[in-house]
Amino acid sequence: MIAIALGLIAFAAWLYLLTARGGFWRADVTDAEAVATPAAWPAVVAVVPARDEADVIARSIGSLLAQDYPGDFRVILVDDASSDGTAAAARAEAKRLGATKRLEVLAGAPLAAGWTGKLWAVSQGIAKAEGAAPKYLWLTDADIAHDPDNLARLVARAETGGFALTSLMAELSCVTGPEKLLIPAFVLFFQMVYPFRQVNDPKSNVAGAAGGCMLANREALARAGGIAAIRAEVIDDCALGALMKRQGPIWLGLTHRARSIRPYASLSQIGRMISRSAYAQLGYSPLALAGTLLGLGLIYLAPPALLAICWDSWAGLLGALTWLLMAQAYQPMLRFYGRSPLWGFAMPLIGVLYAAFTLQSAIEVWRGKGGMWKGRAQARVGTGPRPA
């Protein structure tokens, strides 16, 4: 009876996820559809925080300077005390493209108390951009490369929809074996927490954004209190989404026009990327952590376990059906990333790995090393028990 009960709970959980979470798994909220051309093209300033990004900054900045945007557009790179020649690499790329007048490199000030490093750099870039009074601030990361038409399409969408924030989930690197296993699932799980249809629904309280590519209405951001209003947030993009949705409608979708150029060669590298913010997502709550680990075990691990142990019973049948449901839920995202549908049957393993990364995230916070970004621990301190 216990096995059947577990099977029923897991099966019901996946039925709920597939039918009552805004269709998150369909991967069909994208920027692929055409958008109307605005009557006028407003001014835009891109703000790029960078700390030790010399290996990728030329490609990132080069893609920004190559934007085919009809309006006034310039780029501010905030060099956050890099030690690897990030600023020089960016200037060299601008010179190569003949676009030195379009790029301004700003030397970041020492980190202020109460701020995360990235947001402190972003705030300095925005302050510098204020002099030009652009309508939009394009907040993008130093490891994101953009197609030449990306900004024009972002602005057209923002102008048509009157969005306070227009954001794209950049396509992540999915080439290595660990990436193929875990990266499409990372995007799927993000959408599970922040279903894009609900994010984009002005009547819904769900709000989120993707930090690699965010176009913010400057005046709306100022009304919301500016970047300072979220200065201590580790999951800064979703915090910004929630902040801006209080100012007006926001939009978030998938894209192939913005791509991460940061590869992840190993499981441990992906694990560090996930664990940086996983415990923060749970509000640094040990109770939420325990519930999350239990839930992940129930909906991902229990179905194949029931199939293996009780294969000739109703419990085994429920396990098999539930495993098929989770594999089916993964198919649209696998197609978006051009991966084999067979990866869908790896969902139990993926769930276990993500549970391990979530636990690791909590342990790092308890050790005072949570939210690590470019050598800085940014998670709150004093948020849980510390191991002896």
MARMI-538551 format. One line per 8 residues: number of its first residue (from 1); their letters; for each residue x, y, z of C-alpha. Coordinates in steps of 0.02 Angstrom, whole numbers, plus 50000, padded with zeros to 5 digits. Each point is the difference from the previous one (the first is absolute). Layout:
BEGIN
NUM = a = X,Y,Z; ...
//
This chain:
BEGIN
1 = miaialgl = 50000,50000,50000; 50142,50120,50039; 50076,49970,49829; 49834,50033,49913; 49975,50158,50102; 50172,50064,49950; 49963,49959,49819; 49833,50092,50005
9 = iafaawly = 50079,50154,50080; 50139,50008,49871; 49879,49972,49856; 49881,50133,50066; 50144,50122,50024; 50051,49984,49817; 49820,50016,49941; 49991,50163,50098
17 = lltarggf = 50164,50063,49928; 49946,49962,49823; 49827,50077,50014; 50005,50137,50133; 50168,50090,49988; 49968,50111,49851; 50059,49873,49872; 50180,50036,50052
25 = wradvtda = 50063,49841,49918; 49942,50045,49824; 50148,50115,49965; 49892,50101,49880; 50014,50175,50074; 50139,50064,49888; 50054,50154,49904; 49977,49912,49833
33 = eavatpaa = 49841,50088,49946; 50008,50164,49905; 49979,50164,50093; 49938,50167,49935; 50128,50133,49954; 49985,50151,50116; 49966,50172,49928; 50163,50063,50077
41 = wpavvavv = 50151,49911,50071; 50038,50060,50178; 50174,50019,50072; 50076,49849,50087; 50154,49977,50108; 50068,49826,50034; 50078,49971,50171; 50119,49853,50016
49 = pardeadv = 50077,49954,50168; 50163,49904,49981; 50126,49925,50120; 50141,49895,49929; 49913,49963,49835; 50147,50019,49880; 49966,49830,49922; 49825,50048,49939
57 = iarsigsl = 49987,50189,50004; 50056,50030,49820; 49861,49890,49930; 49871,50074,50119; 50044,50183,49974; 50028,49970,49815; 49822,49934,49983; 49932,50154,50087
65 = laqdypgd = 50099,50122,49894; 49941,49909,49843; 49816,50025,50039; 49898,50056,49851; 49897,50126,50099; 49925,50152,49912; 49996,50110,50156; 50132,50075,50113
73 = frvilvdd = 50095,49861,50088; 50159,49987,50102; 50082,49878,50119; 50068,50024,50175; 50115,49864,50065; 50028,50007,50188; 50167,49917,50038; 49982,49935,50177
81 = assdgtaa = 50183,49992,50055; 50048,49870,49870; 50176,49931,50010; 50007,49917,49829; 49993,50143,49876; 49811,49999,49973; 49992,50187,49964; 50145,49995,49878
89 = aaraeakr = 49922,49854,49906; 49836,50094,49984; 50086,50158,49938; 50101,49899,49874; 49841,49923,49929; 49917,50170,49986; 50152,50066,49908; 50000,49850,49883
97 = lgatkrle = 49817,50034,49957; 50028,50188,49982; 49874,50031,50140; 50105,50079,50137; 49880,50148,50015; 49857,49881,50037; 50086,49916,50147; 50041,50078,50168
105 = vlagapla = 50100,49900,50126; 49968,50051,50179; 50119,49948,50139; 49891,49934,50141; 50012,50071,50174; 50041,49886,50148; 49853,49892,50054; 49880,50094,50113
113 = agwtgklw = 49933,49919,50158; 49831,49915,49981; 50015,49973,49812; 50035,49845,49897; 50145,50026,49882; 49903,49987,49837; 49863,50120,50053; 50127,50126,50066
121 = avsqgiak = 50082,50000,49829; 49832,50013,49911; 49949,50147,50110; 50157,50096,49950; 49967,49969,49817; 49820,50060,50017; 50057,50156,50092; 50120,50038,49857
129 = aegaapky = 49862,49969,49871; 49882,50123,50085; 50090,50145,49917; 49940,49942,49830; 49822,49975,50065; 49963,49847,49892; 49826,49927,50000; 50067,49825,50025
137 = lwltdadi = 50144,49920,50094; 50059,49835,49925; 50070,49898,50143; 50102,49855,49933; 50141,49890,50062; 50180,49996,49943; 49984,49819,49944; 49849,50025,49886
145 = ahdpdnla = 50013,50021,49811; 49856,50076,49902; 49941,49987,49821; 50008,50168,49908; 49810,50021,50001; 49973,49958,50182; 49991,50176,50069; 49884,50063,49863
153 = rlvaraet = 49881,49856,50033; 50008,50027,50187; 49959,50184,49983; 49861,49966,49875; 49921,49875,50121; 50018,50119,50147; 49925,50145,49904; 49856,49897,49932
161 = ggfaltsl = 49955,49924,50168; 50043,50150,50110; 50108,49886,50107; 50094,50063,50151; 50120,49855,49978; 50029,49890,49847; 50111,49850,50031; 50069,49851,49905
169 = maelscvt = 50064,49836,50070; 50164,49987,49907; 50039,49834,49916; 50126,49913,50112; 50148,49899,49938; 49945,49820,49969; 50146,49911,49916; 50093,49898,50130
177 = gpekllip = 49930,49842,50079; 49962,50083,50168; 49916,50145,49909; 49890,49882,49899; 49949,49913,50161; 49963,50151,50107; 49984,50164,49904; 49831,49976,49913
185 = afvlffqm = 49934,49940,50168; 50066,50159,50083; 49891,50104,49884; 49852,49882,50024; 50014,50013,50190; 50014,50189,49988; 49837,50002,49903; 49921,49883,50126
193 = vypfrqvn = 50033,50129,50136; 49963,50151,49889; 49876,49943,49866; 50023,50124,49858; 49814,50017,49963; 49969,50048,50181; 50148,50119,50002; 49930,50084,49845
201 = dpksnvag = 49822,50009,50068; 49971,50171,50082; 49867,49920,50112; 50120,49870,50070; 50111,50029,50151; 50137,49892,49923; 50148,50107,49943; 50171,49956,49934
209 = aaggcmla = 50134,50047,49876; 50159,49928,49925; 50155,50101,50043; 50096,49968,49840; 49887,50113,49898; 49883,50127,50080; 49933,50160,49921; 49939,50115,50139
217 = nrealara = 49900,50160,49980; 50114,50125,50087; 49862,50107,50074; 49905,49848,50064; 50158,49937,50083; 50028,50169,50081; 49821,50002,50066; 50029,49827,50075
225 = ggiaaira = 50149,50063,50098; 50136,49953,49878; 50122,49857,50014; 50029,50051,50181; 49829,49926,50041; 50069,49825,49967; 50183,50032,50044; 50021,49848,50114
233 = eviddcal = 49909,49873,49891; 50095,49847,49939; 49864,49953,49874; 50005,50177,49935; 49912,49973,49834; 49841,49928,50075; 50004,50131,50137; 50008,50133,49864
241 = galmkrqg = 49854,49915,49911; 49894,50010,50157; 50051,50181,50029; 49958,50053,49822; 49835,49906,49990; 49936,50118,50134; 50033,50141,49877; 49917,49923,49848
249 = piwlglth = 49989,49844,49893; 50156,49897,49969; 50043,49867,49871; 50117,49850,50006; 50033,49872,49864; 50124,49876,49928; 50117,50050,49860; 50137,49941,49884
257 = rarsirpy = 50053,50182,49968; 50097,50015,50163; 50122,49862,50045; 50110,49964,50147; 50180,49978,49945; 50051,49928,50168; 50027,49811,49981; 49980,49877,50143
265 = aslsqigr = 50121,49857,49976; 49956,49900,50156; 49859,49957,50118; 50088,50094,50139; 50002,50162,49898; 49814,49987,49967; 49974,49955,50183; 50089,50159,50055
273 = misrsaya = 49891,50103,49883; 49842,49924,50074; 50054,49999,50181; 50044,50185,49993; 49816,50046,50017; 49901,49842,50040; 49989,50027,50188; 49961,50184,49975
281 = qlgyspla = 49852,49944,49893; 49937,49908,50154; 50014,50155,50108; 50145,49923,50097; 49871,49894,50092; 50055,49829,50067; 49816,49948,50001; 49980,50047,49817
289 = lagtllgl = 50162,49908,49962; 49936,49841,50083; 49834,50013,49909; 50087,50029,49833; 50115,49851,50019; 49854,49890,50052; 49897,50062,49853; 50139,49973,49874
297 = gliylapp = 50025,49824,50064; 49815,49963,49989; 49966,50065,49825; 50164,49952,49916; 50075,49852,50092; 49847,49908,50063; 49926,49956,49827; 50152,49902,49933
305 = allaicwd = 50027,49924,50172; 49821,49937,50004; 50018,49932,49824; 50159,49907,50048; 49937,49931,50166; 49816,49972,49963; 50005,49973,49812; 49861,49869,50001
313 = swagllga = 49875,50099,50105; 49890,50154,49990; 50137,50099,50087; 50123,49953,49864; 49874,50050,49866; 49975,50169,50084; 50189,50021,50006; 50016,49962,49814
321 = ltwllmaq = 49858,50119,49952; 50072,50139,50107; 50173,49977,49923; 49921,50014,49828; 49910,50160,50053; 50160,50084,50059; 50092,49944,49843; 49859,50072,49894
329 = ayqpmlrf = 50005,50165,50095; 50184,50017,49953; 49975,49976,49812; 49961,50180,49947; 50153,50067,50088; 50108,49863,49926; 49937,50049,49827; 50038,50183,50035
337 = ygrsplwg = 50179,49952,50041; 50013,49875,49857; 50030,49851,50113; 49942,49820,49983; 49829,49958,50075; 50083,49855,50090; 50072,50125,50124; 49824,50009,50070
345 = fampligv = 50026,49832,50086; 50147,50074,50096; 49883,50111,50100; 50013,49894,50160; 50191,50017,49997; 49985,50185,49961; 49881,50024,50147; 50120,49913,50118
353 = lyaaftlq = 50147,50107,49941; 49900,50160,50022; 49952,49944,50175; 50185,49976,50038; 50042,50172,49931; 49862,50077,50106; 50067,49917,50157; 50175,50058,49955
361 = saievwrg = 49933,50177,49982; 49935,49996,50179; 50163,49928,50065; 50098,50139,49915; 49888,50131,50080; 50021,49921,50172; 50189,50002,49973; 49995,50186,49956
369 = kggmwkgr = 50042,49968,49816; 49826,50013,49924; 49957,50094,49842; 50180,49996,49941; 50028,50114,49849; 50172,50044,49935; 50082,49965,50166; 49868,50085,50107
377 = aqarvgtg = 49879,49911,50118; 49837,50095,49978; 49866,49898,50089; 49932,50059,50166; 50097,49950,50154; 49925,49925,50157; 49862,49911,49902; 50017,49825,50067
385 = prpa = 50100,49875,50102; 50185,49991,49972; 50087,49833,49999; 50130,49972,50135
//
